[in-house]
Amino acid sequence: MLARLRNNFYLAMISLVGLIITLFVTPYGIYRLLSGNLVVGISDLLIVLSSVIAVIYAWRSGDTVRPGQFMAVTFCVGALIVCFNLKTNGVFWIYPFLVFIFLLVSPLTAVVLSMLMLGILIVADLLEPGMIFQSHYQLLAFAVTAFISSFFAYVFAYRTQLQRSELKQLASIDSLTGAGNRHTLNAELELAIQLNQRLQTQFGVILFDLDHFKQINDNYGHRTGDDILVQLVPLISSVLRQSDRVFRYGGEEFLVLLRDINAADLPHLAEKIRLNVERRLLLPDGKPVTLSAGVAMLQPDEDWEQWLHRADMALYQAKNNGRNQVVAA
């Protein structure tokens, strides 16, 4: 359970907000019901119930978008009901709800919801003075402080989202080449196996290895070797479809994962990539860089380790046959 909370920011936020709402709003709801304020009491308890349902749904389904949106909208409606019934005594609840909204949904969605909620309160009091606030000064003070709170909540939410996106990207790509890394590859291969078993979606892999790469490092230096690896990925990608993925498999080995491809087209595509690299990837003295490739289609009832093993054996055969060629498993 703790691992899921650590790895899923929005699930953690939904759970935290749900816990806070349950602990702190429930007593107010019960008190207001006992005091005879049925509208606000029922509204409070509905907010609590909605939060509990959203948290349970998020944990069971893994979906955090819809529960977060549901909670945010519920909070906005509930806050409006409380303010219209309790007047200035209810306004204090606006501030924590503003923060909660920015924790539960995307920054843009939170801005829309918070501005809509604040706009309704301000316009309602302007149209009917005294409906919520005792004076225009109170209204102005509320508007200024609420907008300031919303602004800083937005900055925090936006920066958090940006940093999470950057961390996610760093965790999924190879820092040198920009290709996907092994961690991302394993997840994509698992997904390919599932799609093949459920929908019979066809998948193929091309496993590349640069020929004599150790000699390139020895003769031209490791910096030249790194430059070759960096230049290689765009050359491979230029031949592929947008849906195809390139991964760094290890060292000078790269793997291309292809969806919706047949056994006849797979080796032809690998050959096209091989020719493109041979023609365009050159060493400082003008000599071409070549690669060997093994290709393999995913077979029924095959796991991804067996699948890649066949591609690796085909690559091994290509090297034994003299390199700079493609062999199909």
C-alpha positions in Angstrom: 0.0 0.0 0.0 2.8 2.4 0.9 4.6 1.6 -2.3 1.5 2.6 -4.3 1.3 5.9 -2.5 5.0 6.6 -3.1 4.8 5.8 -6.8 1.4 7.5 -7.5 1.3 11.2 -6.6 -2.3 11.8 -7.4 -3.4 8.6 -5.6 -1.5 9.9 -2.5 -3.2 13.3 -2.8 -6.7 11.9 -3.2 -6.1 9.6 -0.2 -4.7 12.5 1.9 -7.4 14.9 1.1 -10.1 12.2 1.6 -8.6 11.4 5.1 -8.5 15.1 6.1 -12.1 15.7 4.9 -13.3 12.6 6.8 -11.6 13.6 10.0 -12.4 17.3 10.1 -15.6 17.8 8.2 -17.6 14.8 9.7 -17.7 16.4 13.2 -19.0 19.7 11.7 -21.7 17.8 9.7 -22.9 15.9 12.8 -22.9 19.1 14.9 -24.9 21.0 12.3 -27.4 18.3 12.0 -27.9 18.2 15.7 -28.1 22.0 15.7 -31.0 21.9 13.2 -29.0 23.2 10.2 -30.0 20.4 8.0 -28.9 21.9 4.6 -25.4 22.5 5.7 -25.1 19.4 7.8 -26.3 17.2 4.9 -24.0 19.0 2.5 -21.0 18.4 4.8 -21.8 14.7 5.1 -22.3 14.4 1.4 -18.9 15.9 0.9 -17.4 13.3 3.2 -19.3 10.5 1.6 -18.2 11.6 -1.9 -14.6 11.8 -0.8 -14.7 8.3 0.7 -16.3 6.9 -2.5 -13.7 8.6 -4.7 -10.8 7.3 -2.6 -12.1 3.7 -2.7 -12.7 4.0 -6.5 -9.2 5.4 -7.1 -7.6 2.5 -5.1 -9.6 -0.2 -6.8 -9.5 1.1 -10.4 -6.1 2.8 -10.4 -7.8 5.7 -12.1 -7.0 9.0 -10.3 -8.3 11.5 -12.9 -12.1 11.0 -12.6 -12.0 10.6 -8.8 -10.0 13.8 -8.5 -12.3 15.7 -10.8 -15.4 14.3 -8.9 -13.9 15.4 -5.5 -13.0 18.9 -6.8 -16.4 19.6 -8.3 -18.1 18.2 -5.1 -15.9 20.5 -3.0 -16.8 23.6 -5.1 -20.6 22.9 -4.9 -20.4 22.1 -1.2 -18.4 25.2 -0.4 -21.0 27.3 -2.3 -23.8 25.8 -0.3 -22.0 26.4 3.0 -21.2 30.0 2.1 -24.8 30.8 1.0 -26.2 29.3 4.2 -23.6 30.3 6.8 -22.5 33.6 5.2 -19.2 34.9 6.5 -18.8 31.9 8.9 -18.8 29.6 5.9 -16.3 31.7 3.9 -13.4 30.3 5.9 -13.9 26.9 4.3 -13.1 28.3 0.9 -9.4 28.5 1.6 -8.7 24.9 2.3 -11.0 23.8 -0.5 -9.0 26.0 -2.9 -5.8 24.2 -1.9 -7.5 20.8 -2.2 -8.7 21.5 -5.7 -5.2 22.3 -6.9 -4.0 19.0 -5.3 -6.6 16.9 -6.9 -6.8 18.0 -10.6 -4.5 19.5 -13.2 -3.5 23.1 -12.7 -5.7 24.3 -15.6 -8.8 22.5 -14.4 -8.2 23.8 -10.9 -8.0 27.3 -12.2 -11.3 27.0 -14.0 -13.1 25.4 -11.0 -11.7 27.9 -8.5 -12.4 30.9 -10.6 -15.9 29.7 -11.2 -16.5 29.1 -7.5 -15.1 32.5 -6.5 -16.9 34.2 -9.4 -20.3 32.9 -8.3 -19.7 34.0 -4.7 -18.6 37.5 -5.7 -21.2 38.1 -8.3 -24.0 36.8 -6.0 -23.0 39.2 -3.3 -22.7 42.1 -5.7 -26.1 41.5 -7.1 -27.6 41.1 -3.6 -25.4 43.0 -1.1 -25.3 41.4 2.3 -26.1 37.9 1.0 -22.8 36.6 2.2 -20.6 39.5 3.3 -21.5 42.4 5.6 -19.9 45.1 3.6 -18.1 45.7 0.3 -14.9 46.0 2.2 -15.3 42.4 3.4 -16.1 41.3 -0.1 -13.0 43.0 -1.5 -10.8 41.6 1.3 -12.1 38.1 0.6 -11.7 38.5 -3.2 -8.1 39.7 -2.9 -7.0 37.0 -0.3 -8.8 34.2 -2.2 -7.2 35.2 -5.5 -3.7 35.4 -3.9 -4.2 31.9 -2.3 -5.3 30.6 -5.7 -2.3 32.1 -7.4 0.2 30.5 -5.1 -1.7 27.2 -5.1 -1.5 27.3 -9.0 2.3 28.1 -8.9 2.9 25.2 -6.5 0.7 22.8 -8.5 2.2 23.8 -11.9 5.8 23.5 -10.6 5.0 20.1 -9.0 3.5 18.8 -12.3 6.4 20.1 -14.3 9.0 18.5 -12.0 7.1 15.2 -12.0 7.0 15.2 -15.8 10.7 15.9 -15.9 11.5 13.1 -13.4 9.3 10.7 -15.3 11.1 11.5 -18.5 14.5 11.1 -16.9 13.4 7.8 -15.5 12.3 6.4 -18.8 15.0 7.5 -21.3 18.7 6.8 -21.8 20.5 10.0 -20.8 23.1 9.8 -23.6 21.0 8.8 -26.6 17.5 9.9 -25.8 16.2 6.4 -26.6 14.0 4.5 -24.1 15.9 2.7 -21.4 15.7 -0.9 -20.2 13.1 -0.1 -17.5 10.7 1.4 -20.0 11.5 -1.4 -22.5 10.5 -4.1 -20.0 7.1 -2.3 -19.4 6.5 -2.0 -23.1 7.3 -5.6 -23.7 4.9 -6.7 -21.0 2.2 -4.6 -22.6 3.0 -6.1 -26.0 2.5 -9.6 -24.6 -0.8 -8.7 -23.0 -2.1 -7.1 -26.3 -1.0 -10.1 -28.3 -2.8 -12.5 -26.0 -6.0 -10.5 -25.7 -6.3 -8.9 -29.1 -3.9 -10.9 -31.2 -2.0 -7.7 -32.0 1.1 -8.5 -34.0 4.5 -7.3 -32.7 8.0 -7.5 -33.9 11.4 -6.6 -32.6 14.6 -5.6 -34.3 17.8 -6.0 -32.2 20.7 -4.0 -33.5 24.4 -4.1 -32.6 27.0 -1.7 -34.0 29.8 -3.6 -35.8 33.3 -3.4 -34.2 32.2 -0.7 -31.8 35.0 -1.5 -29.4 37.5 -0.8 -32.2 35.8 2.5 -32.8 36.3 3.4 -29.2 39.9 2.2 -29.2 40.9 3.9 -32.5 38.9 7.1 -32.4 38.2 7.6 -28.6 35.2 7.2 -26.4 33.9 10.7 -27.2 33.7 9.7 -30.9 32.0 6.5 -29.8 29.4 8.4 -27.8 28.8 10.8 -30.7 28.1 7.7 -32.9 25.5 6.4 -30.5 23.9 9.8 -30.3 23.7 10.1 -34.1 22.4 6.5 -34.5 19.0 7.0 -32.8 17.7 9.7 -35.1 18.9 7.7 -38.1 16.9 4.7 -36.9 13.9 6.8 -36.0 13.8 8.5 -39.4 12.9 5.2 -41.0 10.3 4.2 -38.5 6.6 5.0 -38.0 5.6 7.4 -35.2 4.2 4.5 -33.2 7.5 2.5 -33.3 9.8 2.8 -30.3 13.6 2.8 -30.0 15.3 1.6 -26.9 18.9 1.3 -25.8 19.3 -2.4 -25.0 22.8 -2.1 -23.6 26.1 -0.7 -24.6 26.0 -0.4 -28.4 22.9 -2.6 -28.7 19.5 -1.0 -29.6 16.1 -2.5 -29.9 13.1 -1.4 -32.0 9.6 -2.5 -30.9 7.1 -2.5 -33.7 3.3 -2.9 -33.5 1.0 -4.1 -36.2 3.8 -5.4 -38.5 3.9 -8.7 -40.3 6.7 -11.3 -40.7 7.3 -10.3 -44.3 7.8 -6.6 -43.7 9.9 -6.9 -40.5 13.2 -7.9 -42.1 12.7 -5.4 -45.0 12.4 -2.6 -42.5 15.5 -3.8 -40.6 17.4 -3.8 -43.9 16.2 -0.3 -44.7 17.5 0.9 -41.4 20.8 -0.9 -41.9 21.3 0.7 -45.3 20.4 4.2 -43.9 22.9 3.9 -41.2 25.7 2.6 -43.5 25.1 5.5 -45.9 24.8 8.3 -43.4 26.7 7.4 -40.2 30.4 8.1 -40.8 33.5 8.1 -38.7 35.8 11.2 -38.6 37.9 9.7 -41.5 34.8 9.1 -43.6 34.5 5.4 -43.1 31.0 4.1 -42.7 29.6 2.7 -39.5 27.7 -0.6 -40.0 25.4 -2.7 -37.9 24.1 -6.2 -37.7 20.5 -7.0 -36.8 18.3 -9.9 -35.7 14.5 -9.7 -36.1 11.8 -11.8 -34.5 8.0 -11.7 -34.5 6.2 -12.4 -31.3 4.8 -15.9 -31.3 1.6 -17.0 -29.5 2.1 -18.2 -25.9 5.6 -16.8 -25.9 6.9 -14.5 -23.1 9.1 -11.6 -23.9 12.3 -13.2 -22.6 11.8 -16.1 -25.1 10.9 -13.5 -27.8 14.1 -11.5 -27.2 16.2 -14.6 -27.0 15.2 -15.6 -30.5 16.1 -12.0 -31.7 19.4 -12.2 -29.9 20.2 -15.6 -31.6 19.4 -14.1 -35.0 21.7 -11.2 -34.2 24.4 -13.6 -33.2 23.9 -15.4 -36.5 24.2 -12.1 -38.4 27.6 -11.5 -36.7 28.8 -15.0 -37.5 27.8 -14.6 -41.1 30.1 -11.6 -41.5 28.2 -8.7 -39.9 26.5 -5.8 -41.6 23.4 -7.8 -42.4 20.0 -8.8 -41.2 18.9 -12.3 -40.1 15.3 -13.3 -39.2 14.6 -15.7 -36.4 
